[in-house]
Amino acid sequence: MSTAQPSRNGPAGHMSEGPRSVTRVLAIFDLVAQNNRRMTLSELSSALDSPKSSLLVLLRPLTEKGYLMRENDTYFLGPRILQFAQTILANHPFESVLRGVMSDLVARTGETVLFAVRDGDHVVYSSVIDSPQPVRYVAQTGANRPLFCSASGLVMLAHDRPEDLDDYFRRTDLKPLTPNSVTDERELRRLIAQIRADGYSSTAGTAHVDAAGIGLPVFRADGLLAGALVIGAPVERAARNRNHYVCAARASAEQLSTALGHVPDRAGNGPH
């Protein structure tokens, strides 16, 4: 990354190379994160209106340090930037709001509540509050699940752009985790379309045989997904209390979206 140097043209001259490089680095992270897919150098160059040679000067140290990953000439977010993001979230006021809303949802439903964020083709549980009941859904903070067979992952896919969803299915091996995992692409596409229409996802035994999940989207101020709020419960209890869980989780997800500055459209939904 370039170091800021005084402009040759003085205070009234053009922006120096240092600040311009910093801006480009931030633009790279923003672009890759919003696209939710791997991007080639040509795609980055075109989207950022920046020469490939200039981008490579920035991309090399970012990949060396693990902020970006490079595979088959494509770039995607690396573990260092995800750790950086988690550190920010942990110290941001939203984290306090998130834990408060999750605790309230646990109290209202008696079930385990999780907040999941996307990490490439998986979701990661960034926050978990366990159910107080002796028989309950158990997950560890930092655990990850494939998108296609988890309640939170299906929420993410339901809000992908059509071309990104096509890319996902082209590159993903739909390997079942349980006998209940849906691995037929056509059936998954129908399920995703239904989730998009309903505004929530519901799974039963698809990631763990005895576990069910209900997932709701949480939106940022710009209308993009911040993550998914999930109720995890034993299959039988989730089936018995499904309507109550969906209503409670929907209200909590709306609280979190509001805390992030999101304003719903007239139909009360975020953009798909």
C-alpha positions in Angstrom: 0.0 0.0 0.0 1.4 3.4 -0.9 2.4 5.9 1.7 0.8 9.4 1.6 3.1 12.0 0.1 2.6 15.7 -0.3 1.1 16.6 -3.7 3.5 18.1 -6.2 0.9 20.7 -7.0 0.6 21.9 -3.4 -2.6 22.2 -1.4 -4.6 23.2 -4.4 -3.3 20.4 -6.6 -4.5 16.9 -7.2 -5.0 14.2 -4.5 -1.7 12.5 -3.7 -1.2 8.8 -4.6 -1.4 7.7 -0.9 -5.0 8.7 -0.2 -6.0 7.5 -3.6 -4.6 4.1 -2.9 -6.4 3.9 0.4 -9.6 4.8 -1.3 -9.1 2.1 -3.9 -8.3 -0.6 -1.3 -11.6 0.3 0.5 -13.4 0.2 -2.8 -12.0 -3.3 -3.5 -13.3 -4.6 -0.2 -16.7 -3.0 -0.7 -17.1 -4.4 -4.2 -16.0 -7.9 -3.4 -18.2 -8.0 -0.2 -21.3 -6.7 -2.0 -21.0 -9.1 -4.9 -20.8 -12.1 -2.6 -18.7 -14.0 -5.2 -15.2 -14.3 -6.5 -14.1 -11.7 -9.0 -11.4 -11.7 -11.6 -8.9 -8.9 -12.1 -10.7 -7.8 -15.2 -14.0 -7.5 -13.4 -12.4 -5.5 -10.6 -10.6 -3.3 -13.1 -13.8 -2.6 -15.0 -16.0 -2.0 -12.0 -13.5 0.3 -10.3 -12.4 2.0 -13.5 -8.8 1.4 -12.6 -5.9 -0.1 -14.7 -5.1 -3.7 -14.0 -1.4 -2.8 -13.3 -2.4 -0.3 -10.6 -4.8 -2.8 -9.0 -2.2 -5.6 -8.9 0.1 -3.3 -6.9 -2.7 -3.2 -4.2 -3.9 -6.8 -4.6 -0.6 -8.5 -4.0 0.1 -7.2 -0.5 -3.6 -7.7 0.4 -3.4 -11.4 -0.6 0.0 -11.9 1.0 -1.5 -10.7 4.4 -4.7 -12.7 4.1 -7.1 -9.8 3.6 -8.0 -11.2 0.2 -7.6 -14.7 -1.2 -6.7 -15.6 -4.7 -7.7 -18.9 -6.4 -7.9 -19.7 -10.1 -7.2 -16.0 -10.9 -10.2 -14.8 -8.9 -10.2 -12.8 -5.7 -12.5 -13.1 -2.6 -12.5 -12.0 1.0 -9.8 -13.5 3.2 -9.8 -14.5 6.9 -7.9 -11.4 8.0 -10.6 -9.0 6.8 -13.3 -11.1 8.2 -11.6 -11.1 11.6 -11.2 -7.3 11.2 -15.0 -7.0 10.6 -15.8 -9.2 13.6 -13.6 -7.0 15.8 -15.5 -3.9 14.6 -18.9 -5.5 15.2 -17.8 -6.7 18.6 -17.0 -3.1 19.7 -19.8 -1.4 17.8 -23.0 -0.4 19.6 -25.0 -2.7 17.3 -23.4 -5.6 19.1 -25.1 -4.5 22.3 -28.4 -4.1 20.5 -28.0 -7.5 18.8 -27.4 -9.3 22.1 -30.3 -7.5 23.7 -32.7 -8.4 20.9 -31.4 -12.0 20.9 -31.8 -12.3 24.6 -35.4 -11.1 24.4 -36.1 -13.6 21.6 -34.7 -16.4 23.7 -37.0 -15.3 26.6 -40.1 -15.2 24.3 -39.5 -18.6 22.6 -37.4 -20.6 25.0 -35.1 -21.6 22.1 -31.5 -21.0 21.1 -31.1 -17.9 19.0 -28.2 -17.2 16.6 -27.0 -14.4 14.3 -25.3 -15.6 11.1 -23.2 -13.7 8.6 -22.1 -14.9 5.2 -18.6 -16.1 4.5 -18.4 -17.1 0.8 -20.4 -20.2 0.3 -21.0 -20.8 4.0 -22.6 -19.0 6.9 -20.8 -18.3 10.2 -22.5 -18.0 13.5 -21.1 -14.7 14.9 -23.3 -14.7 18.0 -25.1 -17.4 19.9 -27.4 -17.4 23.0 -28.4 -20.8 24.2 -31.9 -22.0 25.2 -32.3 -22.5 28.9 -34.1 -25.8 28.3 -32.3 -29.1 28.9 -33.2 -30.4 25.4 -32.1 -27.6 23.0 -30.3 -26.8 19.8 -26.5 -26.3 20.5 -24.1 -24.4 18.3 -20.8 -22.7 18.9 -19.9 -19.1 17.9 -17.7 -19.4 14.8 -19.3 -22.6 13.6 -20.1 -22.6 9.9 -22.7 -24.3 7.7 -23.2 -24.6 3.9 -25.6 -22.2 2.4 -28.0 -24.7 0.8 -28.9 -26.7 3.8 -29.1 -24.2 6.7 -31.9 -21.8 7.5 -29.6 -18.8 7.6 -27.8 -19.8 4.4 -31.1 -20.2 2.5 -32.0 -16.6 3.6 -28.7 -15.4 2.0 -29.4 -17.3 -1.2 -32.9 -15.9 -1.4 -31.5 -12.4 -1.5 -28.8 -13.1 -4.1 -29.0 -11.6 -7.5 -30.1 -14.2 -10.2 -26.6 -14.2 -11.8 -25.0 -14.8 -8.4 -27.3 -17.6 -7.6 -26.5 -19.2 -11.0 -22.8 -18.9 -10.2 -23.3 -20.5 -6.8 -25.0 -23.6 -8.2 -22.4 -23.9 -10.9 -19.5 -24.1 -8.4 -21.2 -25.8 -5.5 -21.1 -29.6 -4.8 -24.5 -30.1 -3.2 -23.3 -32.9 -0.8 -26.0 -33.9 1.7 -25.2 -33.5 5.4 -28.2 -35.6 6.4 -30.8 -37.8 4.6 -33.1 -34.8 4.7 -30.7 -32.4 3.0 -32.2 -31.0 -0.3 -29.6 -31.5 -3.0 -31.7 -31.2 -6.2 -31.0 -27.9 -7.8 -34.5 -27.4 -9.2 -36.1 -28.2 -5.8 -33.7 -25.8 -4.1 -34.5 -23.0 -6.6 -38.2 -23.5 -5.8 -37.5 -23.4 -2.1 -35.4 -20.3 -2.4 -38.2 -18.6 -4.5 -40.7 -19.5 -1.8 -38.4 -18.1 1.0 -38.1 -14.9 -1.1 -41.9 -14.6 -1.2 -42.5 -15.5 2.4 -39.7 -13.5 3.9 -38.3 -16.3 6.0 -36.8 -19.7 5.8 -37.7 -22.9 7.7 -35.6 -26.1 7.8 -36.1 -29.4 9.6 -33.3 -32.0 9.8 -31.4 -30.7 6.8 -28.1 -29.8 8.5 -28.6 -32.0 11.7 -31.2 -34.7 11.8 -32.8 -33.6 15.0 -32.5 -29.8 14.6 -34.8 -27.3 12.9 -34.2 -23.7 12.1 -36.2 -20.6 11.3 -34.2 -17.8 9.6 -35.1 -14.1 9.0 -33.1 -11.5 7.1 -31.6 -8.5 8.8 -30.9 -5.5 6.5 -28.4 -2.7 6.6 -29.2 0.9 5.8 -28.3 0.4 2.2 -30.8 -2.4 1.8 -28.2 -5.2 1.6 -28.2 -8.1 4.0 -26.3 -7.7 7.3 -27.0 -11.3 8.2 -29.7 -13.6 9.3 -31.4 -14.0 12.7 -32.1 -17.7 13.4 -34.1 -19.7 16.0 -32.7 -23.2 16.4 -34.8 -25.8 18.1 -35.5 -29.6 18.3 -37.5 -30.6 15.2 -40.7 -31.6 17.1 -40.8 -28.5 19.2 -40.2 -26.3 16.2 -43.1 -27.9 14.3 -45.4 -27.5 17.2 -44.6 -23.8 17.7 -43.7 -22.8 14.2 -46.2 -19.9 13.9 -45.2 -18.4 17.2 -41.5 -18.7 16.4 -41.9 -17.1 12.9 -43.8 -14.1 14.3 -41.4 -13.6 17.2 -38.3 -13.9 15.0 -39.8 -11.5 12.4 -40.4 -8.8 15.0 -36.8 -9.2 16.3 -35.3 -9.1 12.8 -37.2 -5.9 12.1 -35.8 -4.4 15.3 -32.3 -5.2 14.2 -32.8 -3.8 10.7 -34.2 -0.6 12.2 -31.1 -0.4 14.5 -28.9 -0.5 11.4 -30.9 2.3 9.8 -32.8 0.2 7.3 -36.1 1.7 6.1 -38.4 -1.0 4.6 -40.3 -0.5 1.4 -44.0 -0.1 1.3 -44.6 -3.8 1.4 -42.5 -4.0 4.6 -39.7 -6.0 3.0 -36.1 -5.4 2.1 -34.9 -5.6 -1.5 -34.3 -9.1 -2.9 
